[in-house]
Amino acid sequence: MARTDLIDPDNTAPEWARTWASALQGGSGPRYLRLVDFIECAVAEGTLTPGERVPAQRALAALLGVDLTTITRGFNEARRRALIEARGPLGTFIAAPRAALERRVDLSMNIPPPPAGIDTDALLREGLSRLLLRSDADLLMTYHIGGGSAADCATGAKWLEPMLGKIDPARIMVCSGAQAALAALILAFTGPGDTVLSEPLVYPGLPHAVAQLGRRLETVATDADGMLPDALEAACRLHDLDGPHGARLLYLNPTLQNPTARTMPEARRRAILAVAARCGLRIVEDDPYWRFAPDAPPPLARLAPAQVCYLSTLSKTLSPGLRTAFLALPDAASHVRALAALRTFSLMAAPLTNALALQWIEDGTAAHIFAGVRAEAQARQRMAAQTLGPATGENAGIHLWYALPSYWQARELAATASTEGLAVAPSTAFEPGAGAAGNTASAANAIRISLGATVERTRLQAALRRLSTLLASDRSASAQVLV
């Protein structure tokens, strides 16, 4: 039973004991971080409010049955995150939010959130120490084999096994990020003036790479399940392989698609594969979010490995700082072509961070980190749903797609949000232009809200509340100053 006299000697607020007694229940990871997570969640939910006094460290340690060091470490981390503040002899209190005085809150950059219950600083220190003990520092600071060594590729195959099953490591390439791999595939399997096909709303890095490499991008119509097979076949007829702008490559992001958060069902995947086979299309499957999706269908590359180049990056599951991506090619010939193209602009993945990423995969740390990232992403998705209401697509992964009310246009909403310290991505940022067979760019009126770039959950909660207020404000009848 909780000792309320330890928390509040005057016995004027015994409810504190009941509140704080649950601080270490549930969750995983170090107890001091679970304490910090409790404070952060309680503040976000309003259970603890700014100005409330925090229990004395010794009293809280006694209540929770842990040593004083655990509480001290937790309080230090909570202070670092601006969750609590010391007021000298008066004690420690829940801090007032500082969002109004801080830099803008970034809801536009799609990166994974900090993993729940995991001390990332400690993992980095331990990981690098172990890496230096087991490796020659000189080897980590010199040139390495482009595309990865045999051991590197075997580790890549291990990481891809949940998605693709057992795969020959000789089919794997290790790349310095997904964008480099994507550019290499375009360079390897298309020629100048050739056409790349995609959905109307697409990851912005694709049209940029296509344009820089002198290719053409054409879009294919979709419905709620993704790309339409009939529309794809029509696009292939329009851009026949023997014509001046033949369609040779199809880009798809079928699971928790960026930006729409839509997942293509298995039946639609099989129908698209059948059309691509008839039309001689090679498919690039960009699949960074598969591990986040509940009951995700098998990747296209698992259904038809001879047709698909499969790309998976650690930037969306662990951290963009690792800059490691894995590319599974259909066969030896395509591997040779893709590797030759990659080496024209990216000789190798950065040896130090790449070695750390591969070590983490081998020793299970990567899976542990991802479990924390997924747990945090799920918590943030729930927070967003409670604050903003239902979004389009699945409530999973690190972003959501939010259809706007009729009185807001996506560009205007993004510009107005910017003046209020919020960065969101309008649907127009994902529209590459005129589509195949006369289809115009998507008429979607929506924003992508990314949930990972804001480290502190309390800041994210405050930002979502501000965005909710903005979305509910019908400004169509009043003049706006947009910047």
C-alpha positions as CSV (number, residue, x, y, z in Angstrom):
1,M,0.0,0.0,0.0
2,A,1.2,3.5,-0.8
3,R,2.6,5.6,2.1
4,T,0.7,8.8,1.6
5,D,2.5,10.4,4.6
6,L,5.8,10.0,2.7
7,I,4.4,11.9,-0.3
8,D,2.5,14.6,1.6
9,P,3.5,14.9,5.3
10,D,0.5,17.2,6.0
11,N,-1.8,14.6,4.4
12,T,-3.5,17.4,2.4
13,A,-3.1,15.8,-1.0
14,P,-3.2,12.0,-0.6
15,E,-4.2,11.6,-4.2
16,W,-0.5,12.2,-5.1
17,A,0.4,8.9,-3.7
18,R,-2.1,7.1,-5.9
19,T,-0.9,9.0,-8.9
20,W,2.8,8.4,-8.4
21,A,2.5,4.8,-7.2
22,S,1.9,3.7,-10.8
23,A,5.0,5.5,-12.1
24,L,7.0,2.4,-12.9
25,Q,4.1,0.1,-13.9
26,G,4.1,-1.2,-17.4
27,G,6.5,-0.2,-20.1
28,S,10.0,-1.5,-20.5
29,G,13.6,-0.3,-20.3
30,P,15.5,1.3,-17.4
31,R,13.3,2.3,-14.5
32,Y,14.6,5.9,-14.4
33,L,13.5,6.4,-18.0
34,R,10.1,4.8,-17.2
35,L,9.8,7.4,-14.5
36,V,10.5,10.2,-17.1
37,D,8.0,8.7,-19.5
38,F,5.4,8.6,-16.7
39,I,5.9,12.3,-16.0
40,E,5.8,13.2,-19.7
41,C,2.6,11.2,-20.3
42,A,0.9,12.5,-17.1
43,V,1.7,16.1,-18.1
44,A,0.4,15.5,-21.7
45,E,-2.8,13.9,-20.3
46,G,-3.3,16.6,-17.7
47,T,-2.9,14.2,-14.7
48,L,0.0,16.4,-13.6
49,T,-0.3,20.1,-14.3
50,P,2.3,23.0,-14.4
51,G,3.0,24.3,-10.9
52,E,2.2,21.1,-9.1
53,R,4.8,20.1,-6.6
54,V,6.8,16.9,-7.3
55,P,7.4,14.5,-4.4
56,A,10.7,14.6,-2.6
57,Q,13.2,12.2,-4.1
58,R,13.7,10.1,-1.0
59,A,9.9,9.9,-0.4
60,L,9.3,8.9,-4.0
61,A,12.1,6.3,-3.9
62,A,10.5,4.8,-0.7
63,L,7.0,4.8,-2.3
64,L,8.2,3.0,-5.5
65,G,10.6,0.7,-3.8
66,V,13.7,1.7,-5.7
67,D,17.0,3.2,-4.8
68,L,17.5,6.9,-4.6
69,T,19.9,6.9,-7.6
70,T,17.1,5.7,-9.9
71,I,14.9,8.7,-8.8
72,T,17.8,11.1,-9.1
73,R,18.7,10.0,-12.7
74,G,15.0,10.2,-13.6
75,F,14.7,13.7,-12.2
76,N,17.9,14.8,-14.0
77,E,16.5,13.6,-17.3
78,A,13.1,15.1,-16.7
79,R,14.8,18.5,-16.0
80,R,16.8,18.1,-19.2
81,R,13.5,17.6,-21.1
82,A,12.1,20.7,-19.3
83,L,9.4,18.6,-17.6
84,I,10.2,19.7,-14.1
85,E,12.0,22.6,-12.5
86,A,13.8,23.2,-9.2
87,R,12.8,26.2,-7.1
88,G,15.4,26.1,-4.4
89,P,14.2,25.4,-0.9
90,L,10.6,25.3,-2.2
91,G,11.2,22.0,-3.9
92,T,10.7,20.7,-7.4
93,F,7.6,21.4,-9.5
94,I,6.1,20.4,-12.9
95,A,7.4,23.0,-15.3
96,A,5.3,25.3,-17.3
97,P,5.2,24.6,-21.1
98,R,7.8,26.6,-23.0
99,A,6.4,26.0,-26.5
100,A,5.5,29.6,-27.1
101,L,9.1,30.7,-26.6
102,E,10.8,27.9,-28.5
103,R,11.7,27.2,-32.1
104,R,8.9,26.0,-34.3
105,V,7.6,22.5,-33.9
106,D,8.5,20.3,-36.9
107,L,5.5,18.1,-38.0
108,S,6.9,17.9,-41.5
109,M,10.0,15.8,-41.3
110,N,9.3,12.0,-41.5
111,I,11.8,10.5,-39.0
112,P,11.3,7.9,-36.3
113,P,10.5,9.1,-32.8
114,P,13.0,8.5,-29.9
115,P,12.5,4.9,-28.8
116,A,10.3,4.5,-25.7
117,G,12.1,3.2,-22.6
118,I,15.6,3.3,-24.2
119,D,18.6,5.3,-23.3
120,T,19.9,6.1,-26.8
121,D,23.0,7.9,-25.4
122,A,24.1,4.9,-23.5
123,L,23.4,2.6,-26.4
124,L,25.6,4.7,-28.7
125,R,28.4,4.8,-26.1
126,E,28.3,1.1,-25.5
127,G,27.9,0.2,-29.2
128,L,30.9,2.3,-30.3
129,S,33.0,1.0,-27.5
130,R,32.3,-2.6,-28.4
131,L,32.8,-1.8,-32.1
132,L,36.3,-0.4,-31.4
133,L,37.2,-3.3,-29.2
134,R,36.2,-5.8,-31.9
135,S,37.4,-3.9,-34.9
136,D,40.6,-2.3,-36.2
137,A,40.2,1.5,-36.0
138,D,42.3,1.9,-39.1
139,L,39.9,-0.3,-41.1
140,L,37.0,1.7,-39.9
141,M,38.6,4.9,-41.3
142,T,39.6,3.7,-44.8
143,Y,37.8,2.8,-48.0
144,H,35.5,-0.3,-48.1
145,I,34.0,-2.4,-50.8
146,G,31.1,-0.6,-52.5
147,G,27.8,-2.3,-51.9
148,G,29.1,-4.1,-48.8
149,S,31.3,-7.0,-48.0
150,A,29.9,-10.6,-48.0
151,A,29.5,-10.3,-44.2
152,D,27.7,-7.0,-44.6
153,C,25.3,-8.4,-47.1
154,A,24.6,-11.4,-45.0
155,T,23.6,-9.1,-42.1
156,G,21.4,-7.2,-44.6
157,A,19.7,-10.4,-45.6
158,K,19.1,-11.1,-41.9
159,W,17.4,-7.7,-41.4
160,L,15.2,-8.3,-44.5
161,E,14.2,-11.8,-43.5
162,P,10.9,-10.8,-41.7
163,M,9.8,-9.1,-45.0
164,L,11.3,-11.3,-47.7
165,G,12.0,-14.6,-46.0
166,K,15.3,-16.4,-46.5
167,I,17.3,-14.6,-49.2
168,D,20.6,-15.1,-50.8
169,P,23.1,-12.5,-49.5
170,A,24.6,-12.3,-53.0
171,R,21.4,-10.5,-54.0
172,I,21.9,-7.8,-51.3
173,M,23.5,-4.4,-51.6
174,V,24.4,-2.1,-48.7
175,C,23.8,1.5,-49.6
176,S,24.3,4.9,-48.0
177,G,20.7,5.7,-47.6
178,A,17.5,5.0,-49.7
179,Q,17.8,8.1,-51.9
180,A,21.2,7.0,-53.2
181,A,19.9,3.5,-53.8
182,L,16.8,4.9,-55.6
183,A,19.0,7.1,-57.9
184,A,21.2,4.1,-58.7
185,L,18.2,2.0,-59.7
186,I,16.9,4.8,-62.0
187,L,20.3,5.2,-63.5
188,A,20.8,1.4,-64.0
189,F,17.5,0.4,-65.4
190,T,16.3,3.4,-67.5
191,G,17.9,5.6,-70.2
192,P,17.7,9.4,-70.9
193,G,14.1,10.3,-71.7
194,D,12.6,7.1,-70.4
195,T,9.5,7.2,-68.2
196,V,9.2,6.2,-64.6
197,L,5.7,5.5,-63.4
198,S,4.4,6.3,-59.9
199,E,1.2,7.1,-58.0
200,P,-0.1,10.7,-58.1
201,L,1.0,11.4,-54.5
202,V,4.6,10.3,-54.0
203,Y,7.7,10.6,-51.9
204,P,9.3,13.9,-53.0
205,G,12.7,12.4,-53.4
206,L,11.5,10.4,-56.5
207,P,10.6,13.3,-58.8
208,H,13.8,15.1,-57.8
209,A,16.0,12.1,-58.7
210,V,14.0,11.5,-61.9
211,A,14.4,15.1,-63.1
212,Q,18.1,15.3,-62.2
213,L,18.8,12.2,-64.2
214,G,17.0,13.4,-67.3
215,R,14.1,10.9,-67.1
216,R,10.3,11.6,-67.1
217,L,7.9,10.9,-64.3
218,E,4.3,10.1,-65.1
219,T,1.6,9.3,-62.6
220,V,-1.0,6.5,-62.6
221,A,-4.5,6.8,-61.1
222,T,-5.3,5.2,-57.7
223,D,-8.2,4.4,-55.5
224,A,-8.5,3.6,-51.8
225,D,-6.4,0.4,-52.3
226,G,-3.6,2.0,-54.3
227,M,-2.6,2.0,-57.9
228,L,-5.3,0.8,-60.4
229,P,-4.2,-2.1,-62.5
230,D,-6.3,-0.9,-65.5
231,A,-4.8,2.5,-65.3
232,L,-1.3,1.0,-65.1
233,E,-1.9,-1.0,-68.2
234,A,-3.2,2.1,-70.0
235,A,0.0,4.0,-69.0
236,C,2.1,1.2,-70.3
237,R,0.3,1.3,-73.7
238,L,0.8,5.1,-73.8
239,H,4.5,4.8,-73.0
240,D,5.3,1.7,-75.0
241,L,8.8,0.3,-74.4
242,D,9.6,0.8,-78.1
243,G,8.5,4.4,-78.1
244,P,10.6,7.5,-77.5
245,H,9.6,7.7,-73.8
246,G,9.1,4.1,-72.9
247,A,8.0,3.2,-69.4
248,R,10.6,0.9,-67.9
249,L,10.3,1.4,-64.2
250,L,7.4,1.5,-61.7
251,Y,8.0,3.0,-58.3
252,L,5.7,1.8,-55.5
253,N,5.6,2.4,-51.7
254,P,2.8,0.0,-50.9
255,T,2.8,-0.3,-47.1
256,L,1.9,2.8,-45.0
257,Q,2.5,4.8,-48.2
258,N,4.2,8.1,-47.9
259,P,2.3,10.4,-47.7
260,T,-1.2,8.8,-47.5
261,A,-0.5,6.1,-44.9
262,R,-2.5,3.7,-47.0
263,T,-1.5,0.0,-47.3
264,M,-2.1,-1.8,-50.6
265,P,-4.0,-5.1,-50.0
266,E,-2.4,-8.4,-51.2
267,A,-5.0,-8.9,-54.0
268,R,-4.1,-5.5,-55.5
269,R,-0.4,-6.2,-55.2
270,R,-0.9,-9.4,-57.2
271,A,-2.9,-7.6,-59.8
272,I,-0.2,-4.9,-60.2
273,L,2.5,-7.6,-60.5
274,A,0.5,-9.3,-63.3
275,V,0.2,-6.1,-65.3
276,A,3.9,-5.3,-64.7
277,A,4.9,-8.7,-66.0
278,R,2.8,-8.3,-69.2
279,C,4.2,-4.9,-69.8
280,G,7.9,-5.7,-69.1
281,L,8.0,-3.2,-66.2
282,R,10.6,-3.6,-63.5
283,I,9.3,-2.6,-60.1
284,V,11.1,-0.6,-57.4
285,E,9.4,-1.4,-54.0
286,D,10.4,1.3,-51.5
287,D,9.3,-0.3,-48.2
288,P,10.6,1.5,-45.2
289,Y,7.4,1.2,-43.0
290,W,6.5,-2.5,-43.4
291,R,7.6,-3.3,-39.8
292,F,5.2,-0.7,-38.4
293,A,2.1,-2.0,-40.1
294,P,-0.1,-4.4,-38.2
295,D,-0.7,-7.6,-40.3
296,A,1.1,-6.2,-43.3
297,P,0.6,-8.0,-46.6
298,P,3.7,-9.7,-48.0
299,P,5.9,-7.3,-50.0
300,L,5.7,-7.4,-53.8
301,A,9.3,-8.7,-53.7
302,R,8.2,-11.7,-51.7
303,L,5.4,-12.4,-54.1
304,A,7.5,-12.0,-57.2
305,P,11.2,-11.7,-56.4
306,A,12.2,-11.9,-60.1
307,Q,10.3,-8.7,-60.9
308,V,11.1,-6.4,-58.0
309,C,14.0,-4.4,-56.6
310,Y,13.3,-4.1,-52.9
311,L,14.5,-1.2,-50.9
312,S,14.5,-0.9,-47.1
313,T,16.2,1.9,-45.1
314,L,17.1,2.1,-41.4
315,S,16.4,5.8,-41.5
316,K,12.7,5.3,-40.9
317,T,12.9,2.5,-38.4
318,L,16.0,3.3,-36.3
319,S,17.6,6.6,-37.1
320,P,18.4,8.7,-40.2
321,G,21.9,9.2,-38.6
322,L,22.9,5.7,-39.5
323,R,22.5,6.2,-43.2
324,T,22.2,2.5,-44.0
325,A,19.8,1.0,-46.5
326,F,19.5,-2.5,-48.0
327,L,18.7,-3.2,-51.6
328,A,17.6,-6.7,-52.6
329,L,18.0,-7.3,-56.4
330,P,16.2,-10.0,-58.5
331,D,19.4,-11.6,-59.8
332,A,23.1,-11.4,-60.3
333,A,22.9,-9.4,-63.6
334,S,20.7,-6.7,-62.0
335,H,23.0,-6.6,-59.0
336,V,26.0,-5.9,-61.2
337,R,24.1,-3.1,-63.0
338,A,22.8,-1.5,-59.9
339,L,26.2,-1.6,-58.2
340,A,28.0,0.0,-61.1
341,A,25.4,2.8,-61.1
342,L,25.7,3.3,-57.4
343,R,29.5,3.6,-57.6
344,T,29.2,6.6,-60.0
345,F,28.1,8.8,-57.1
346,S,28.3,6.9,-53.9
347,L,31.4,4.8,-53.5
348,M,30.5,3.2,-50.2
349,A,28.4,3.6,-47.1
350,A,30.1,5.5,-44.3
351,P,32.2,2.7,-42.6
352,L,31.8,3.8,-39.0
353,T,28.1,4.3,-38.8
354,N,27.5,1.4,-41.2
355,A,29.6,-1.0,-39.0
356,L,27.6,0.2,-35.9
357,A,24.3,-0.5,-37.7
358,L,25.3,-3.9,-38.8
359,Q,26.7,-4.8,-35.3
360,W,23.3,-3.7,-33.8
361,I,21.5,-6.0,-36.2
362,E,23.7,-8.9,-35.4
363,D,23.5,-8.6,-31.6
364,G,19.8,-7.8,-31.4
365,T,20.2,-4.1,-30.5
366,A,18.5,-3.0,-33.7
367,A,15.4,-5.1,-33.0
368,H,15.4,-3.7,-29.4
369,I,15.6,-0.1,-30.6
370,F,12.9,-0.7,-33.2
371,A,10.6,-2.2,-30.6
372,G,11.0,1.1,-28.6
373,V,10.4,3.2,-31.7
374,R,7.3,1.3,-32.6
375,A,5.9,1.6,-29.1
376,E,6.5,5.3,-29.1
377,A,5.0,5.7,-32.6
378,Q,1.9,3.9,-31.4
379,A,1.6,6.1,-28.4
380,R,1.9,9.2,-30.6
381,Q,-0.6,7.9,-33.1
382,R,-3.1,7.5,-30.2
383,M,-2.3,11.0,-29.0
384,A,-2.9,12.4,-32.5
385,A,-6.2,10.5,-32.9
386,Q,-7.5,11.8,-29.6
387,T,-6.4,15.4,-30.4
388,L,-7.2,15.7,-34.2
389,G,-9.8,13.0,-34.7
390,P,-9.7,10.3,-37.4
391,A,-7.1,10.5,-40.2
392,T,-7.1,9.0,-43.6
393,G,-5.2,5.7,-44.0
394,E,-3.9,3.5,-41.2
395,N,-3.1,4.9,-37.7
396,A,0.3,3.2,-37.7
397,G,3.8,4.2,-38.4
398,I,5.4,7.6,-38.1
399,H,3.1,9.9,-40.1
400,L,-0.6,10.4,-40.7
401,W,-2.6,11.9,-43.6
402,Y,-5.2,14.4,-42.6
403,A,-7.9,15.5,-45.0
404,L,-8.7,19.2,-44.6
405,P,-12.1,20.8,-44.2
406,S,-13.4,22.7,-47.3
407,Y,-12.6,26.1,-45.9
408,W,-8.8,25.3,-45.8
409,Q,-6.5,24.7,-48.8
410,A,-3.4,22.7,-48.1
411,R,-0.9,25.4,-49.1
412,E,-2.7,28.1,-47.1
413,L,-3.0,25.9,-44.1
414,A,0.7,25.1,-44.2
415,A,1.6,28.8,-44.5
416,T,-0.7,29.8,-41.7
417,A,0.6,27.0,-39.5
418,S,4.1,28.3,-40.1
419,T,3.2,31.7,-38.8
420,E,2.1,30.0,-35.6
421,G,5.3,28.0,-35.2
422,L,4.1,24.7,-36.8
423,A,5.6,23.0,-39.8
424,V,3.4,20.6,-41.7
425,A,3.6,19.2,-45.2
426,P,0.8,20.1,-47.6
427,S,-0.5,17.6,-50.2
428,T,1.0,19.8,-53.0
429,A,4.5,18.8,-51.8
430,F,3.8,15.3,-52.9
431,E,2.3,16.0,-56.3
432,P,4.9,15.7,-59.1
433,G,2.7,17.1,-61.9
434,A,0.7,15.9,-64.9
435,G,-0.1,12.2,-64.9
436,A,-0.3,9.4,-67.4
437,A,-3.1,9.1,-69.9
438,G,-4.2,12.7,-69.3
439,N,-4.6,12.4,-65.6
440,T,-3.8,15.6,-63.8
441,A,-2.0,15.9,-60.5
442,S,-3.9,14.7,-57.5
443,A,-6.7,17.0,-56.3
444,A,-6.1,15.9,-52.7
445,N,-6.5,18.6,-50.1
446,A,-4.7,17.3,-47.1
447,I,-1.6,17.6,-45.0
448,R,0.9,15.0,-43.9
449,I,1.6,15.2,-40.1
450,S,4.9,13.6,-39.1
451,L,5.0,12.5,-35.5
452,G,8.7,11.7,-34.9
453,A,10.8,14.8,-35.3
454,T,9.6,16.4,-32.0
455,V,11.6,14.7,-29.2
456,E,9.4,15.6,-26.2
457,R,6.0,14.1,-26.2
458,T,4.6,17.1,-24.3
459,R,5.7,19.5,-27.0
460,L,4.1,17.3,-29.6
461,Q,0.9,17.2,-27.7
462,A,0.9,21.0,-27.4
463,A,1.6,21.3,-31.1
464,L,-1.2,19.0,-32.0
465,R,-3.6,20.9,-29.9
466,R,-2.6,24.2,-31.6
467,L,-3.0,22.5,-35.0
468,S,-6.4,21.2,-33.9
469,T,-7.5,24.7,-33.0
470,L,-6.2,26.0,-36.3
471,L,-8.0,23.3,-38.3
472,A,-11.3,24.2,-36.6
473,S,-10.9,27.9,-37.4
474,D,-12.9,28.8,-40.5
475,R,-10.9,31.7,-41.9
476,S,-12.5,31.7,-45.3
477,A,-14.4,34.9,-44.5
478,S,-11.4,36.9,-43.2
479,A,-8.3,38.2,-44.8
480,Q,-5.1,36.3,-43.9
481,V,-1.4,37.3,-44.0
482,L,0.5,34.4,-45.4
483,V,4.2,34.0,-45.4
